[in-house]
Structures are given as C-alpha cells and as structure tokens.
Amino acid sequence: MSLTPRHPRTRPIGMGHLRAFEAVARHLNFRAAAEELSLTQSAVSRQIQSLEDEVGASLFLRHTRAVELTSAGSMLLRAAGTALERVDNTVRQIRQSAGRKSVAITTWASFASMWLIPRLEAFQRDHPDIDIRIDATDSAVDLATADVDMALRYAVPQAVPPGAIRLFGEKLTPVASPWLLQSHPIQRIEDLAGCSLIEAGDAHRTRHLEWLTWQRWLEHFAGPETAPRGRKAASSKPRLNPQRWLYFNYAQQIVQAAVIGQGVALARLPLVAENLASGALVEPLPHARIDSPLVYWLVMAPRSEHRPEVKAFADWLLGQAAATREAIGDVPDPDTLDQID
C-alpha cells in the first residue's frame, strides 16, 4: 500500500535520513537495514517516513513481507548512492591524510611524464614525510579556487601572471635513435629528405605552437625553399620532401616514436635532455638548435607559498630547473626571473 502524497518542503534533507533510505533501498528490508546501521527497526522506519515528508512523495511500496522502490525512490537512490559514495571516499582520504604534509601540483600530462615524475624519487627520498599529488591536465587551473599549491605552465612571458618564476626556456632540435642514424646518416639538413619526420599534429592550429613545426625550423636554418612539401611556403623553389610524415598530439608520443626509430622528431630539448644523456636519442645536427618564445614556469598559489612543505618542494624544483638549464645551455633573460619570498 502506498503512502499518501505529501507536500514537498524546500529545506535540505538530512544526511541521516539519506543513509537510512540508501540502506533500506539496497536491502529492500527494514530489519536488515536497521542491523547494518545499528538502529532499531522502528527508528529506521521513522527516518524513512520523515524523508518522505521532506521529499513530498512515497519512496517505498510497503507489502506484508517486503518493500519495493517507487519510481521516486528509484530516482533518489541513483542520486543518493553516488553522492554518499563520494562523501565516504572523500572522508576516508581526509582521515588518511590528517596530520600529514602534502603538496598538490597541477601541470600538463607530457611535462609530468617526461620531466617531473622521473625526478620525483630524489625529492621523496629527502622528504619522506611529504606527500605529492600531481593533477595532470591540459586545462588551465585557477589557483585562486582550485585545491592545488602550485602550477607548472608552458607559455610565452606575456601570458603568465605576475610573480611567475621562470624555470627554463625552450630550444628545438632534431633527434633520432642511434640505430636509425646508422642506416640513414644525417650530416646536413638535406639528409632529412630520406627520413620520416615527426611533429606535433595540432601545432599549426595554435598560436605560438607553430614554433614546434618542421616548417619553422627549416625556414630558420635554410630558408623557405626547404619548407616541407604540403606546407605553406613563400618560395616556388623545390622543397624538402621527406619520406613520410608522422603526427602526434603529445610530446611524449613524439619522443617515443623517435626512440623506437620511426623517424626524426623535432623535439623540445628540455623534455629530451635525459634521453640524449642516456644515448636513447642522438642530436644529429647539434649546431642547428632554434630558440622558441615558449617558456616553462612555476606559478605559486598565494595561500600556499609560505607553507614549509610547499617552499621545500619549490626550492627543490628550482634546483632541478637549474640543472636542466645547464644541460640545454639555456641563458635566461634576467627580466623574466623572480624569486620566492
């Protein structure tokens, strides 16, 4: 028998009532729900009745030996089950991290995978009491509202907020696997014509990222007559015609393809410095590097920058950045530098 429809109220419903409802809906049994919640069956029944008063509709059909959800009850269960699970998971995380130091960093996926994560072991070894959380996303995060302590960003100097700290600039250079170069030696720019060329597939559609294209690199060193065929060029002279093109959306994919010998990549030097040092990649034209206007930055969340654990991580990060600058021969513009107070 269904209950009489009720007039809905406007105030929020109680969490305890939702707990009782979710338990009864899951078991379809008041007694089993009461045992799970360590309550009496009559107490659970009263909570369900109060919830139905608050909602303004019957949530269960009560039979002699069983109950079943009404359509309104099914709707509420779908929402309540997910919401309660999220609340429980969040509370569990808070309890686990209570009293622990932590630093939350937002950055984009390729930089996290290729530069930050490989270096984290050193920081964790020296600071075992500090937990690190990395939020890898290609979307810019608002540090004023997001639950993060710092952001690592990739932008031209005009696009970063005041107080951003320059980590290192960017140089672009051709790289290839050593065994590919054994079969296809590259000693001059023209030798690239016998290879597959790898580059960012979306760079031509984004302002400033055109610096990551082979067209920009080739025009810088050899003039428009060597611009890749299929690209807009200012000359009608014969253009460099590579064996084929390979396009990827992420820097990590570009480098991986180069490492396994699928072609020659126009790589961001800060992200492949470790590959070059280990010999996994070779720079066949070391005197043909090009500077891009894009820079890697550290941006601190104002509410976090004075916390000791955040300061410790930022100091460590700046030390790692200094090593990268030395490895790639980056000489920063003093006007773009800043310091943490």
SENU-676918 format. One record per residue (C-alpha): residue number from 1; chain; y, x, z. Coordinates in steps of 0.02 Angstrom, whole numbers, plus 50000, padded with zeros to 5 digits. Example, Ala and Ser with C-alpha at 12.3 -4.5 7.8 and 13.67 -1.06 7.14 Angstrom:
<pts>
num | chaine | y | x | z
1 | A | 49775 | 50615 | 50390
2 | A | 49947 | 50684 | 50357
</pts>
This chain:
<pts>
num | chaine | y | x | z
1 | A | 50000 | 50000 | 50000
2 | A | 50169 | 50073 | 49950
3 | A | 50316 | 50080 | 50065
4 | A | 50473 | 49977 | 50039
5 | A | 50602 | 50069 | 49931
6 | A | 50738 | 50149 | 50035
7 | A | 50922 | 50179 | 50009
8 | A | 50946 | 50366 | 49974
9 | A | 51060 | 50469 | 50085
10 | A | 51172 | 50608 | 50025
11 | A | 51147 | 50741 | 50159
12 | A | 51022 | 50885 | 50126
13 | A | 50843 | 50857 | 50184
14 | A | 50767 | 50959 | 50324
15 | A | 50656 | 51109 | 50288
16 | A | 50530 | 51049 | 50419
17 | A | 50509 | 50885 | 50327
18 | A | 50477 | 50979 | 50164
19 | A | 50346 | 51088 | 50250
20 | A | 50254 | 50933 | 50311
21 | A | 50267 | 50849 | 50141
22 | A | 50201 | 51001 | 50048
23 | A | 50053 | 51018 | 50166
24 | A | 50006 | 50833 | 50153
25 | A | 50028 | 50836 | 49963
26 | A | 49918 | 50989 | 49948
27 | A | 49778 | 50922 | 50059
28 | A | 49806 | 50737 | 50020
29 | A | 49757 | 50713 | 50201
30 | A | 49871 | 50692 | 50353
31 | A | 49744 | 50761 | 50476
32 | A | 49712 | 50921 | 50378
33 | A | 49899 | 50947 | 50357
34 | A | 49928 | 50922 | 50543
35 | A | 49795 | 51052 | 50586
36 | A | 49873 | 51178 | 50466
37 | A | 50046 | 51151 | 50540
38 | A | 49984 | 51147 | 50720
39 | A | 50059 | 50974 | 50744
40 | A | 49988 | 50805 | 50790
41 | A | 49945 | 50687 | 50651
42 | A | 50073 | 50562 | 50713
43 | A | 50209 | 50697 | 50711
44 | A | 50170 | 50738 | 50529
45 | A | 50171 | 50553 | 50487
46 | A | 50342 | 50531 | 50567
47 | A | 50410 | 50680 | 50468
48 | A | 50347 | 50606 | 50305
49 | A | 50423 | 50437 | 50347
50 | A | 50590 | 50522 | 50388
51 | A | 50582 | 50618 | 50224
52 | A | 50550 | 50458 | 50127
53 | A | 50701 | 50382 | 50214
54 | A | 50806 | 50533 | 50163
55 | A | 50745 | 50532 | 49983
56 | A | 50752 | 50345 | 49964
57 | A | 50580 | 50324 | 49885
58 | A | 50398 | 50318 | 49935
59 | A | 50312 | 50486 | 49913
60 | A | 50133 | 50435 | 49950
61 | A | 50022 | 50286 | 49920
62 | A | 49928 | 50261 | 50084
63 | A | 49750 | 50196 | 50067
64 | A | 49622 | 50162 | 50204
65 | A | 49536 | 50331 | 50192
66 | A | 49650 | 50431 | 50078
67 | A | 49827 | 50457 | 50014
68 | A | 49892 | 50495 | 49841
69 | A | 50059 | 50551 | 49774
70 | A | 50178 | 50430 | 49693
71 | A | 50274 | 50484 | 49538
72 | A | 50422 | 50527 | 49651
73 | A | 50305 | 50627 | 49763
74 | A | 50238 | 50725 | 49614
75 | A | 50415 | 50767 | 49559
76 | A | 50462 | 50828 | 49732
77 | A | 50303 | 50930 | 49750
78 | A | 50339 | 51026 | 49590
79 | A | 50510 | 51075 | 49656
80 | A | 50463 | 51098 | 49840
81 | A | 50309 | 51203 | 49808
82 | A | 50405 | 51331 | 49706
83 | A | 50555 | 51332 | 49822
84 | A | 50452 | 51356 | 49980
85 | A | 50352 | 51496 | 49899
86 | A | 50512 | 51587 | 49851
87 | A | 50584 | 51566 | 50025
88 | A | 50423 | 51630 | 50105
89 | A | 50416 | 51781 | 49989
90 | A | 50598 | 51824 | 50025
91 | A | 50575 | 51808 | 50213
92 | A | 50420 | 51918 | 50200
93 | A | 50520 | 52053 | 50110
94 | A | 50660 | 52042 | 50237
95 | A | 50538 | 52061 | 50381
96 | A | 50454 | 52208 | 50299
97 | A | 50618 | 52297 | 50263
98 | A | 50705 | 52253 | 50427
99 | A | 50773 | 52410 | 50504
100 | A | 50734 | 52518 | 50351
101 | A | 50863 | 52608 | 50246
102 | A | 50867 | 52563 | 50063
103 | A | 50968 | 52595 | 49905
104 | A | 50970 | 52475 | 49758
105 | A | 51016 | 52541 | 49585
106 | A | 51046 | 52445 | 49425
107 | A | 51028 | 52533 | 49257
108 | A | 50953 | 52504 | 49086
109 | A | 50767 | 52522 | 49052
110 | A | 50768 | 52676 | 48940
111 | A | 50876 | 52777 | 49058
112 | A | 50771 | 52726 | 49208
113 | A | 50610 | 52777 | 49121
114 | A | 50670 | 52936 | 49037
115 | A | 50793 | 53012 | 49159
116 | A | 50796 | 52931 | 49331
117 | A | 50615 | 52894 | 49376
118 | A | 50545 | 53066 | 49331
119 | A | 50667 | 53143 | 49455
120 | A | 50645 | 53021 | 49599
121 | A | 50499 | 53112 | 49679
122 | A | 50615 | 53253 | 49735
123 | A | 50732 | 53132 | 49823
124 | A | 50589 | 53037 | 49904
125 | A | 50513 | 53198 | 49966
126 | A | 50676 | 53248 | 50051
127 | A | 50718 | 53070 | 50112
128 | A | 50553 | 52983 | 50154
129 | A | 50644 | 52856 | 50263
130 | A | 50748 | 52785 | 50119
131 | A | 50675 | 52650 | 50007
132 | A | 50731 | 52644 | 49825
133 | A | 50742 | 52487 | 49720
134 | A | 50779 | 52501 | 49534
135 | A | 50836 | 52348 | 49437
136 | A | 50813 | 52393 | 49253
137 | A | 50910 | 52275 | 49141
138 | A | 51012 | 52288 | 48982
139 | A | 51138 | 52163 | 49052
140 | A | 51291 | 52223 | 49147
141 | A | 51282 | 52178 | 49332
142 | A | 51435 | 52128 | 49431
143 | A | 51437 | 52249 | 49578
144 | A | 51554 | 52135 | 49674
145 | A | 51423 | 51998 | 49688
146 | A | 51253 | 52074 | 49647
147 | A | 51134 | 52139 | 49779
148 | A | 51145 | 52319 | 49718
149 | A | 51229 | 52475 | 49785
150 | A | 51268 | 52570 | 49625
151 | A | 51256 | 52558 | 49437
152 | A | 51214 | 52691 | 49309
153 | A | 51303 | 52646 | 49148
154 | A | 51321 | 52707 | 48969
155 | A | 51491 | 52678 | 48893
156 | A | 51648 | 52753 | 48821
157 | A | 51777 | 52806 | 48953
158 | A | 51891 | 52659 | 48913
159 | A | 51754 | 52533 | 48958
160 | A | 51713 | 52586 | 49136
161 | A | 51803 | 52528 | 49294
162 | A | 51924 | 52639 | 49391
163 | A | 51833 | 52759 | 49506
164 | A | 51680 | 52777 | 49393
165 | A | 51604 | 52951 | 49411
166 | A | 51558 | 53047 | 49255
167 | A | 51378 | 53109 | 49260
168 | A | 51367 | 53192 | 49089
169 | A | 51417 | 53168 | 48910
170 | A | 51303 | 53148 | 48761
171 | A | 51250 | 53259 | 48618
172 | A | 51141 | 53202 | 48475
173 | A | 51016 | 53316 | 48390
174 | A | 50862 | 53304 | 48277
175 | A | 50698 | 53329 | 48371
176 | A | 50517 | 53332 | 48315
177 | A | 50345 | 53376 | 48380
178 | A | 50295 | 53560 | 48357
179 | A | 50140 | 53516 | 48255
180 | A | 50242 | 53407 | 48135
181 | A | 50356 | 53556 | 48105
182 | A | 50205 | 53663 | 48063
183 | A | 50166 | 53553 | 47913
184 | A | 50348 | 53510 | 47874
185 | A | 50463 | 53656 | 47923
186 | A | 50644 | 53607 | 47945
187 | A | 50766 | 53751 | 47922
188 | A | 50905 | 53661 | 47829
189 | A | 50973 | 53484 | 47830
190 | A | 50898 | 53457 | 47656
191 | A | 50724 | 53485 | 47728
192 | A | 50739 | 53318 | 47817
193 | A | 50709 | 53233 | 47649
194 | A | 50523 | 53271 | 47663
195 | A | 50506 | 53185 | 47832
196 | A | 50510 | 53012 | 47908
197 | A | 50673 | 52984 | 48001
198 | A | 50676 | 52885 | 48164
199 | A | 50831 | 52800 | 48235
200 | A | 50894 | 52652 | 48337
201 | A | 50868 | 52493 | 48239
202 | A | 51016 | 52398 | 48312
203 | A | 51142 | 52540 | 48316
204 | A | 51229 | 52484 | 48155
205 | A | 51268 | 52314 | 48232
206 | A | 51350 | 52378 | 48392
207 | A | 51518 | 52464 | 48410
208 | A | 51506 | 52647 | 48464
209 | A | 51316 | 52647 | 48448
210 | A | 51340 | 52691 | 48264
211 | A | 51350 | 52868 | 48334
212 | A | 51162 | 52858 | 48359
213 | A | 51130 | 52840 | 48172
214 | A | 51073 | 52973 | 48049
215 | A | 51215 | 52920 | 47933
216 | A | 51346 | 52975 | 48059
217 | A | 51255 | 53138 | 48095
218 | A | 51228 | 53182 | 47911
219 | A | 51407 | 53143 | 47862
220 | A | 51470 | 53250 | 48005
221 | A | 51374 | 53405 | 47950
222 | A | 51351 | 53386 | 47764
223 | A | 51475 | 53257 | 47700
224 | A | 51446 | 53082 | 47631
225 | A | 51343 | 53144 | 47483
226 | A | 51195 | 53168 | 47600
227 | A | 51210 | 52996 | 47684
228 | A | 51039 | 52913 | 47689
229 | A | 50996 | 52805 | 47541
230 | A | 51013 | 52624 | 47589
231 | A | 51165 | 52660 | 47698
232 | A | 51347 | 52634 | 47650
233 | A | 51425 | 52797 | 47591
234 | A | 51591 | 52847 | 47516
235 | A | 51516 | 52953 | 47376
236 | A | 51414 | 52917 | 47220
237 | A | 51328 | 53087 | 47228
238 | A | 51139 | 53094 | 47257
239 | A | 51098 | 53054 | 47437
240 | A | 50964 | 53119 | 47555
241 | A | 50807 | 53016 | 47526
242 | A | 50687 | 53028 | 47674
243 | A | 50503 | 52994 | 47655
244 | A | 50522 | 52833 | 47756
245 | A | 50621 | 52753 | 47898
246 | A | 50561 | 52703 | 48070
247 | A | 50672 | 52592 | 48178
248 | A | 50654 | 52555 | 48364
249 | A | 50763 | 52461 | 48487
250 | A | 50738 | 52575 | 48637
251 | A | 50770 | 52761 | 48658
252 | A | 50602 | 52782 | 48746
253 | A | 50512 | 52714 | 48592
254 | A | 50609 | 52831 | 48478
255 | A | 50562 | 52983 | 48580
256 | A | 50381 | 52929 | 48599
257 | A | 50365 | 52911 | 48410
258 | A | 50436 | 53086 | 48388
259 | A | 50321 | 53162 | 48521
260 | A | 50165 | 53097 | 48433
261 | A | 50226 | 53162 | 48265
262 | A | 50276 | 53004 | 48174
263 | A | 50440 | 53078 | 48114
264 | A | 50602 | 53166 | 48158
265 | A | 50710 | 53074 | 48285
266 | A | 50897 | 53083 | 48308
267 | A | 50886 | 53097 | 48497
268 | A | 51007 | 53085 | 48642
269 | A | 50999 | 53260 | 48712
270 | A | 51016 | 53211 | 48897
271 | A | 50862 | 53100 | 48881
272 | A | 50752 | 53229 | 48795
273 | A | 50804 | 53387 | 48887
274 | A | 50641 | 53384 | 48987
275 | A | 50537 | 53360 | 48828
276 | A | 50623 | 53509 | 48749
277 | A | 50597 | 53616 | 48905
278 | A | 50411 | 53573 | 48911
279 | A | 50385 | 53603 | 48725
280 | A | 50333 | 53423 | 48689
281 | A | 50480 | 53417 | 48568
282 | A | 50570 | 53551 | 48468
283 | A | 50750 | 53555 | 48411
284 | A | 50733 | 53623 | 48232
285 | A | 50920 | 53631 | 48198
286 | A | 50994 | 53687 | 48366
287 | A | 51163 | 53728 | 48289
288 | A | 51181 | 53552 | 48219
289 | A | 51218 | 53454 | 48376
290 | A | 51351 | 53319 | 48373
291 | A | 51451 | 53251 | 48520
292 | A | 51461 | 53063 | 48539
293 | A | 51601 | 52971 | 48631
294 | A | 51474 | 52886 | 48745
295 | A | 51459 | 52947 | 48924
296 | A | 51338 | 52917 | 49068
297 | A | 51424 | 52854 | 49226
298 | A | 51393 | 52818 | 49409
299 | A | 51484 | 52664 | 49474
300 | A | 51478 | 52629 | 49661
301 | A | 51482 | 52456 | 49740
302 | A | 51635 | 52458 | 49855
303 | A | 51542 | 52380 | 50001
304 | A | 51402 | 52510 | 49992
305 | A | 51480 | 52677 | 49952
306 | A | 51508 | 52729 | 50134
307 | A | 51331 | 52692 | 50194
308 | A | 51245 | 52858 | 50236
309 | A | 51089 | 52822 | 50133
310 | A | 51192 | 52771 | 49980
311 | A | 51301 | 52925 | 49999
312 | A | 51144 | 53033 | 50011
313 | A | 51073 | 52960 | 49851
314 | A | 51238 | 52976 | 49759
315 | A | 51254 | 53160 | 49811
316 | A | 51076 | 53192 | 49751
317 | A | 51113 | 53102 | 49588
318 | A | 51267 | 53209 | 49557
319 | A | 51162 | 53365 | 49584
320 | A | 51035 | 53306 | 49456
321 | A | 51176 | 53265 | 49335
322 | A | 51247 | 53442 | 49355
323 | A | 51077 | 53513 | 49307
324 | A | 51073 | 53402 | 49153
325 | A | 51249 | 53457 | 49103
326 | A | 51193 | 53638 | 49114
327 | A | 51035 | 53603 | 49015
328 | A | 51128 | 53522 | 48870
329 | A | 51283 | 53631 | 48875
330 | A | 51398 | 53488 | 48921
331 | A | 51575 | 53536 | 48968
332 | A | 51659 | 53379 | 49039
333 | A | 51839 | 53331 | 49017
334 | A | 51922 | 53356 | 49188
335 | A | 52020 | 53194 | 49163
336 | A | 51858 | 53094 | 49170
337 | A | 51796 | 53167 | 49332
338 | A | 51804 | 53086 | 49502
339 | A | 51731 | 53118 | 49672
340 | A | 51653 | 53010 | 49806
341 | A | 51764 | 52995 | 49958
</pts>
